[in-house]
Amino acid sequence: MYSKNSKIASKSISFTSKNINKTFREDDPYYIQSVPYKNTISEVELNESISEEEIQIKNQQFKNTKNNDPIDHKFNFHYPIIFHTKYDYVFKFRGKYSKKEFLQRTLKIRSYPLHLKTSLFFYEKCSEIRKKDFSFLKIDFNEIKKKGNKLYKKRKFREALENYLEAYSLLKWIEFKEQKNYKKFFQSQIPILDNDIIECSSLPIINDDESEINSNEILIEILLCLSITFMELRHYEWALCCLNEILNIDENNISALLRRSQCRFYNKASNWDEYALALKDIKQCFKIFSEFKIEVPEIFNEHYNLIINFSKEKDDFEIKQLKLFFLDAFDTYSKYPNKDFWENYDKKCTQQEIQLKVLKTMKRNYKFLIKYYTESNNVEQLKIAFDEIEDFMEKYKNFQYFHFMNIPGFIFLIETYNDESNFLTKEMKNVLHLKMFQNFLEYYKNNRADSVFQKGNFNINLIKDAISKVNNEMKNKKEIESESNSSQSDTNSNKNKVLLTKNLSIFVFLGLMISSIIYMFLILFFFLPTQPYPSYSNE
């Protein structure tokens, strides 16, 4: 179940190896050894080669040449990873402010994209260069960018990113109103608020007569470099921010449109809407080529065909998996001698709920590890963590597929696909809507989820830590519930005592009143005169 050969040094940070709760997985006499479920799609590597000749039609220069986008790329399918910088703590430090007040005072700075916020860290390096003439500034810009390109080609993406961010900060930036507090901000002595920041600044659009390149064009260059580096680091969210910024400057930039389409396509977490947007971007490229009567480069045709074929393969793959799951389930169901057992089967499955909590905790642990190794600049461990989280996310996705499978919806899909392929036999159709068969499907899909969890071969330190945390959480929850129940029972008993005391006091009061009335009647009876009053007659 667990991998003891993991190279990631998770144990040395905060994860401890504790005994796994043996009651975590209860013995199940009806446990089914199901067929392992695979939901992987073959990775496609895209090797881009673009002609060095500039495309110029009607004086329209497209930014897809090696001069403007100098690096050949090869992208793979990956799950996204949250980007952490070594300066994260600076923006999260709240000081004396409450969380709500801090969020209200940082609305503007939190709205800035990451590559713009990091320009604060390059003030000392860039402030003097920004004052230079554009032709001299461009020399410094190209030197910094070339350093980044060399690091990128060596696949040192984080180091390359630092150079690209510095080059971007020469052209567009934010800065503090009072630079004297610069060090205090970075030592987390003062929280960074909206009032401390000057509005976003940028170089004016300046034309260089010699090279015929203006400041906007080199801004687009560096944003393209940033976007592909973010993509290599699997930070698709920030890559999209860079590409959107380019398209705000030049909506017909075919290089940015291609990159944005690739960014959405190679992100394994993308849904069908994202794939539709990826297809829309590449179609927009074709529209631009057609408008200017330009021959479409092979890279665009390749990427378009990848999206179309991928969509068909993904759809066919999902149908095949649904059919396979149904056929396996029906075959197992038909072998049970006592099918009436499933008529009153309890659908509640707390075991898979606990397993899901464990996997979610593991996911958070991986995020913590990536953040830790980023801050400590441990590149080797980061690579190992990236590889492990890729494998983990695949299994996590498979577990969710079974755990959240809706049986009525599943049966509807089976009937829909049967209209096309007619794979259901008469016997299958007869049991499809029976309550006992649907209950069995609930059990079977939970069992498949359990199989994914048990055979996951997860990192031993991470899963032990996750199980320990979930068990402690459940234990604390039970203690809180028992305390609340006991306190509620004590409250009820106290209420009953108070009510009883009130009732007793009322009865005592009524008793005293009645006894006093009786006492008065007795006094009147014994002490009043018995002789009748004299009668007075008229004489």
C-alpha positions in Angstrom: 0.0 0.0 0.0 2.8 2.4 0.8 6.0 3.3 -0.9 9.1 2.9 1.2 11.4 3.9 -1.7 10.3 7.5 -1.9 13.2 9.9 -2.1 11.3 12.9 -0.9 12.6 14.0 2.5 9.3 14.6 4.1 10.1 13.0 7.5 12.8 15.5 8.2 10.3 18.4 8.2 7.3 17.8 10.3 5.8 14.5 9.3 6.3 11.7 11.8 5.8 7.9 11.3 3.0 6.8 13.7 1.2 3.5 13.9 -1.6 3.2 11.4 -5.0 2.7 13.0 -5.7 -1.0 12.3 -9.5 -0.3 12.5 -9.2 2.2 9.7 -10.3 -0.4 7.1 -12.9 -2.7 8.5 -13.0 -6.4 7.4 -15.6 -6.8 4.7 -16.9 -10.4 3.9 -18.2 -9.0 0.6 -15.0 -7.3 -0.4 -14.4 -7.5 -4.2 -11.0 -7.5 -5.8 -11.9 -5.3 -8.6 -10.0 -4.6 -11.8 -7.6 -1.6 -11.4 -9.0 1.5 -13.0 -6.8 3.5 -15.3 -7.7 7.0 -16.4 -4.5 8.1 -18.1 -4.2 9.5 -21.5 -0.9 9.2 -23.4 1.2 12.3 -23.1 2.0 14.1 -26.3 5.2 16.1 -26.6 5.1 19.1 -28.8 8.4 20.1 -30.4 8.0 23.5 -31.9 10.1 24.8 -34.8 9.3 28.2 -36.2 11.0 29.8 -39.2 13.4 32.6 -38.5 12.0 34.7 -41.2 9.7 37.4 -40.0 6.2 37.4 -41.3 5.4 40.8 -42.6 2.1 41.5 -44.5 0.9 45.0 -44.9 3.5 46.2 -42.4 1.9 43.8 -39.8 4.6 42.1 -37.8 3.5 39.0 -36.0 5.3 38.1 -32.7 6.0 34.4 -33.4 9.6 34.6 -34.7 12.7 33.5 -32.8 13.8 37.1 -32.4 10.7 37.8 -30.2 10.1 34.3 -28.8 13.6 32.8 -28.8 13.2 29.5 -27.1 12.1 26.2 -28.6 9.5 24.5 -26.4 8.3 21.0 -25.5 5.3 20.8 -23.2 3.7 17.8 -21.4 0.4 17.2 -19.7 0.7 18.1 -16.0 -1.5 18.9 -13.0 -1.2 22.5 -11.9 0.9 23.4 -8.8 0.4 26.5 -6.7 3.3 28.9 -7.2 5.3 29.9 -4.1 8.0 32.6 -4.0 10.5 33.2 -1.3 8.7 36.5 -0.6 5.3 35.1 0.1 5.6 35.9 3.8 6.0 39.6 3.0 2.5 39.9 1.4 0.9 37.7 4.1 2.2 39.5 7.2 -0.7 41.2 8.9 0.9 42.9 11.8 -1.6 44.3 14.3 -4.6 44.1 11.8 -7.3 41.4 12.0 -7.7 39.1 9.0 -10.8 41.0 7.8 -9.3 44.4 8.2 -6.1 43.3 6.5 -8.0 42.0 3.5 -9.9 45.3 3.2 -6.7 47.3 3.2 -4.9 45.1 0.6 -7.6 44.9 -2.1 -5.6 46.7 -4.7 -2.3 44.9 -4.2 -3.9 41.5 -4.2 -5.5 42.3 -7.5 -2.1 42.7 -9.2 -0.7 39.7 -11.0 2.3 37.9 -9.4 4.9 39.1 -11.9 3.9 42.8 -11.2 3.9 42.4 -7.4 7.4 40.9 -7.5 8.7 44.1 -9.1 8.8 45.5 -5.5 11.8 43.2 -4.9 13.9 44.6 -7.8 13.7 48.3 -6.8 17.4 48.6 -5.9 18.5 46.9 -9.1 16.1 48.5 -11.5 15.4 52.0 -10.2 18.5 53.6 -11.8 18.2 51.7 -15.1 14.7 52.9 -15.6 16.0 56.5 -15.7 18.2 55.7 -18.7 17.5 56.5 -22.3 15.5 53.7 -23.9 18.3 52.6 -26.2 20.6 52.1 -23.2 17.8 50.5 -21.1 17.2 48.1 -23.9 20.8 46.9 -23.7 20.5 46.1 -20.0 17.1 44.5 -20.7 18.6 42.2 -23.3 21.5 41.2 -21.1 19.2 40.2 -18.3 16.9 38.3 -20.7 19.8 36.4 -22.3 20.9 35.2 -18.8 17.3 33.9 -18.4 17.3 32.2 -21.8 20.6 30.4 -21.0 19.2 29.1 -17.7 16.0 28.1 -19.4 17.8 26.0 -22.0 19.6 24.3 -19.1 16.1 23.6 -17.7 16.9 25.7 -14.6 13.4 27.3 -14.8 13.3 28.9 -11.3 16.6 30.7 -11.8 15.5 31.7 -15.3 12.2 33.1 -13.9 14.1 35.4 -11.5 15.9 36.9 -14.5 12.7 37.3 -16.5 10.9 39.0 -13.6 13.8 41.4 -13.2 13.7 42.2 -16.9 9.9 42.8 -16.7 10.5 45.1 -13.7 12.5 47.4 -15.9 9.4 48.0 -18.1 6.5 47.8 -15.7 6.5 48.1 -11.9 5.0 49.1 -8.6 7.0 50.7 -5.8 6.7 52.0 -2.2 5.7 55.6 -1.5 8.4 55.8 1.2 11.5 53.9 0.1 13.0 54.5 3.6 10.7 51.7 4.9 11.9 49.4 2.1 13.9 47.0 4.5 11.3 47.1 7.2 8.6 45.8 4.8 10.9 42.9 3.8 11.8 42.1 7.3 8.1 41.7 8.1 8.2 44.6 10.6 5.4 46.5 8.7 2.6 44.9 6.7 2.3 46.0 3.1 -1.0 47.8 2.5 -2.6 49.6 -0.5 -1.7 53.0 1.0 2.0 52.1 0.9 2.1 51.4 -2.8 2.3 53.8 -5.7 0.0 53.0 -8.6 1.4 50.7 -11.3 3.9 52.5 -13.5 5.4 51.6 -16.9 7.7 53.1 -19.5 6.0 55.2 -22.1 5.7 53.7 -25.6 9.0 54.8 -27.0 10.2 54.0 -30.6 13.8 53.2 -31.2 14.7 54.5 -34.7 17.6 52.1 -35.2 15.8 48.8 -34.4 12.3 49.9 -35.0 11.2 48.2 -31.8 9.2 50.1 -29.2 8.8 49.4 -25.4 5.5 47.6 -25.9 7.2 45.0 -28.2 9.9 44.2 -25.7 7.3 44.0 -22.9 5.5 41.4 -25.0 8.8 39.5 -25.5 9.4 39.2 -21.8 5.8 38.3 -21.0 6.1 35.4 -23.5 9.2 34.3 -21.8 7.5 34.5 -18.4 4.5 32.6 -19.6 6.4 29.6 -21.0 8.5 29.4 -17.8 5.4 29.4 -15.7 4.0 26.6 -17.9 7.2 24.6 -17.4 6.9 25.0 -13.7 3.1 24.0 -14.0 1.9 27.3 -12.7 -0.8 27.7 -15.4 -2.7 30.4 -13.6 0.1 32.9 -13.7 1.0 31.9 -17.3 -2.5 32.8 -18.3 -2.2 36.2 -16.6 1.0 37.0 -18.6 -0.7 35.9 -21.9 -3.9 37.9 -21.1 -1.7 40.9 -20.5 -0.1 40.5 -24.0 -3.5 40.2 -25.6 -4.7 43.3 -23.9 -1.8 45.1 -25.7 -2.2 43.3 -29.0 -5.3 41.2 -29.4 -4.0 39.7 -32.7 -0.7 38.4 -31.3 -0.7 34.9 -32.7 2.2 33.7 -30.5 0.2 34.7 -27.3 -2.9 33.0 -28.7 -1.0 29.8 -29.4 0.6 29.9 -26.0 -2.7 30.5 -24.2 -4.3 27.6 -26.1 -1.4 25.3 -25.1 -1.6 26.5 -21.5 -5.2 25.5 -21.2 -4.7 22.3 -23.2 -1.8 20.8 -21.3 -3.3 21.5 -17.9 -4.7 18.2 -16.7 -7.1 20.0 -14.4 -8.8 21.8 -17.3 -12.5 21.0 -17.9 -14.4 20.9 -21.2 -15.0 24.7 -21.0 -11.2 25.2 -20.9 -10.7 22.9 -23.9 -13.3 24.9 -25.8 -11.4 28.1 -25.1 -8.2 26.5 -26.2 -9.9 25.6 -29.5 -11.3 29.1 -29.8 -7.8 30.6 -29.5 -6.3 28.4 -32.2 -9.2 29.1 -34.5 -8.6 32.9 -33.9 -5.0 32.3 -35.2 -6.4 30.7 -38.3 -8.7 33.6 -38.8 -5.8 36.1 -38.6 -3.7 34.0 -41.1 -6.6 33.9 -43.5 -7.3 37.6 -43.2 -3.7 38.4 -44.2 -3.4 35.5 -46.6 -0.5 33.9 -44.8 0.3 30.2 -45.0 -0.4 28.6 -41.6 2.8 27.3 -39.9 2.8 23.6 -39.2 2.9 24.1 -35.4 -0.6 25.6 -35.5 -2.0 22.8 -37.6 -0.4 20.2 -35.2 -1.8 21.9 -32.1 -5.3 22.2 -33.7 -5.3 18.4 -34.6 -4.1 17.6 -31.0 -7.1 19.4 -29.5 -9.6 17.8 -31.9 -8.2 14.3 -31.5 -7.8 14.6 -27.8 -11.4 15.6 -27.4 -12.6 12.6 -29.3 -10.2 10.2 -27.6 -11.2 11.5 -24.1 -14.9 11.1 -24.9 -14.3 7.6 -26.3 -12.1 6.7 -23.4 -14.8 7.8 -20.8 -17.5 5.8 -22.7 -15.2 2.7 -22.7 -14.5 3.1 -19.0 -18.2 3.4 -18.2 -19.0 0.2 -20.2 -16.1 -1.7 -18.6 -17.2 -0.7 -15.1 -20.8 -1.8 -15.8 -19.8 -5.1 -17.3 -17.4 -5.9 -14.4 -20.1 -4.9 -11.9 -22.8 -7.0 -13.6 -20.5 -10.1 -13.9 -19.8 -9.9 -10.2 -23.4 -9.3 -9.3 -24.6 -12.3 -11.3 -22.2 -14.6 -9.3 -23.8 -13.7 -5.9 -26.0 -16.6 -4.7 -28.2 -14.4 -2.4 -29.1 -11.3 -4.4 -31.9 -10.4 -1.9 -29.1 -9.2 0.5 -28.8 -6.1 -1.6 -32.5 -5.2 -1.3 -32.0 -3.6 2.1 -28.3 -2.7 1.7 -27.2 0.3 3.7 -25.8 2.8 1.2 -23.9 4.8 3.9 -20.2 4.4 3.5 -18.2 6.2 6.1 -15.0 4.3 5.2 -14.6 6.1 1.8 -15.4 9.5 3.5 -12.5 8.9 5.8 -10.2 7.9 3.0 -11.2 11.0 1.1 -10.2 13.1 4.1 -6.8 11.3 4.2 -6.2 12.0 0.5 -7.2 15.7 1.0 -4.8 15.9 3.9 -2.0 14.4 1.8 -2.7 16.9 -0.9 -2.2 19.8 1.6 1.0 18.1 2.9 2.4 18.1 -0.6 1.6 21.8 -1.0 3.4 22.4 2.3 6.4 20.5 1.1 6.6 22.4 -2.2 6.3 25.7 -0.3 9.0 24.6 2.2 11.5 23.5 -0.5 10.8 26.7 -2.5 11.6 28.9 0.4 14.7 26.9 1.2 15.7 26.8 -2.5 16.1 23.0 -2.4 15.9 22.3 -6.2 16.6 18.6 -6.0 13.8 17.9 -3.5 11.4 20.1 -5.5 11.9 17.9 -8.5 11.1 14.8 -6.5 8.1 16.5 -5.0 6.8 17.5 -8.4 7.1 13.9 -9.7 5.4 12.4 -6.6 2.5 14.9 -6.6 1.9 14.1 -10.3 1.5 10.4 -9.5 -0.5 11.2 -6.4 -3.0 13.5 -8.3 -3.7 10.7 -10.8 -4.7 8.3 -8.0 -6.6 11.1 -6.2 -8.5 11.7 -9.4 -9.3 8.0 -9.9 -10.5 7.8 -6.3 -12.8 10.8 -6.8 -14.2 9.3 -10.0 -15.6 6.3 -8.1 -16.4 8.0 -4.9 -18.6 10.7 -6.5 -20.1 8.5 -9.1 -23.8 9.1 -9.3 -25.6 5.8 -9.9 -28.9 7.1 -11.4 -26.8 9.3 -13.7 -24.5 6.4 -14.5 -27.5 4.2 -15.5 -28.8 7.0 -17.7 -25.5 7.2 -19.5 -25.3 3.5 -20.0 -28.8 3.5 -21.6 -27.8 6.4 -23.8 -24.7 4.7 -25.0 -26.6 1.5 -25.5 -28.8 3.2 -28.0 -25.7 3.6 -30.2 -23.8 0.4 -29.6 -26.5 -2.0 -28.3 -24.2 -3.8 -25.9 -26.8 -4.5 -23.2 -28.2 -8.0 -23.1 -31.8 -8.8 -22.2 -30.7 -10.0 -18.7 -28.8 -6.7 -18.1 -31.8 -4.6 -19.1 -34.1 -6.6 -16.7 -31.9 -5.8 -13.7 -30.9 -2.3 -14.7 -33.6 -0.5 -12.7 -34.0 -3.0 -9.9 -33.4 -1.5 -6.4 -31.1 -4.4 -5.3 -28.9 -4.0 -8.4 -28.6 -0.2 -8.0 -27.7 -0.8 -4.3 -25.1 -3.3 -5.4 -23.6 -0.7 -7.8 -23.3 1.7 -4.9 -21.4 -0.9 -3.0 -19.3 -1.9 -6.0 -18.2 1.7 -6.9 -17.3 2.3 -3.2 -15.2 -0.9 -3.3 -13.4 0.3 -6.4 -12.6 3.6 -4.6 -11.3 1.5 -1.7 -9.2 -0.5 -4.1 -7.5 2.6 -5.5 -6.7 3.8 -2.0 -5.4 0.4 -0.7 -3.2 -0.1 -3.8 -2.1 3.5 -4.1 1.6 2.9 -3.2 1.7 6.3 -1.5 4.6 8.0 0.2 4.7 6.2 3.6 5.5 9.3 5.7 2.9 11.5 4.1 0.1 8.9 4.4 0.9 8.0 7.9 0.9 11.6 8.9 -2.4 12.2 7.1 -4.1 9.1 8.7 -2.8 10.3 12.1 -4.3 13.8 11.5 -7.6 12.4 10.3 -7.9 10.0 13.3 -7.1 12.9 15.7 -9.6 15.1 14.0 -12.3 12.4 14.4 -11.3 11.8 18.0 -11.5 15.4 18.8 -14.8 15.7 17.1 -16.2 12.8 19.1 -14.9 14.3 22.3 -16.5 17.7 21.5 -19.8 15.9 20.6 -19.7 13.9 23.9 -18.9 17.1 25.9 -21.7 18.9 24.2 -24.1 16.0 24.8 -23.0 15.8 28.5 -23.3 19.6 28.9 -26.7 19.5 27.2 -27.8 16.7 29.6 -26.5 18.7 32.5 -28.4 21.7 31.3 -31.5 19.7 31.0 -31.1 18.2 34.5 -30.5 21.7 35.8 -33.6 22.9 34.1 -35.6 20.1 35.6 -34.3 20.9 39.0 -35.2 24.5 38.7 -38.7 23.6 37.4 -39.1 21.1 40.3 -38.0 23.8 42.8 -40.5 26.2 41.3 -43.3 23.7 41.4 -42.5 22.8 45.0 -42.5 26.5 46.0 -45.8 26.9 44.4 -47.3 23.9 46.2 -45.9 25.1 49.5 -47.4 28.5 48.9 -50.8 27.1 48.0 -50.6 24.8 51.0 -49.9 27.7 53.3 -52.7 29.7 51.8 -55.2 26.9 52.3 -54.1 26.2 55.8 -54.4 29.8 56.8 -57.9 30.0 55.4 -58.9 26.9 57.3 -57.3 28.4 60.4 -59.3 31.6 60.1 -62.6 29.6 59.7 -61.8 27.6 62.9 -61.1 30.8 64.8 -64.4 32.3 63.6 -66.3 29.1 64.5 -65.0 28.7 68.1 -64.7 32.3 69.3 -67.8 34.0 67.9 -70.9 34.0 70.4 -73.4 31.2 70.0 -76.5 33.2 71.3 -78.6 34.7 68.6 -78.7 38.5 68.3 -81.6 40.2 70.1 -84.5 41.1 67.8 -85.9 44.6 67.8 -89.7 45.0 67.3 -91.8 48.1 66.7 -93.8 49.1 69.6 
